[in-house]
């Protein structure tokens, strides 16, 4: 066995850190962009925004749920579709 394979076999497995992805629309001003990935929760600078527009938090999902969330956003009447539209409406009305 090569030295590289021996070394790889000795390395302890790394705990996976939770990864979240934002599936909603881009937020004006660049504060939050669609498909931004976060590791171990959302950053503090988003706290006020998440309070003002709670629908945003609903579209920050574990990366494992990305595909299902994207499909649900496109399907009229699903909670994810409603959250997406609430976010759009919030910013159309001048929300910051």
Order of alpha helices (4+ residues) and beta strands (2+ residues): alpha-beta-beta-alpha-alpha-beta-alpha-alpha
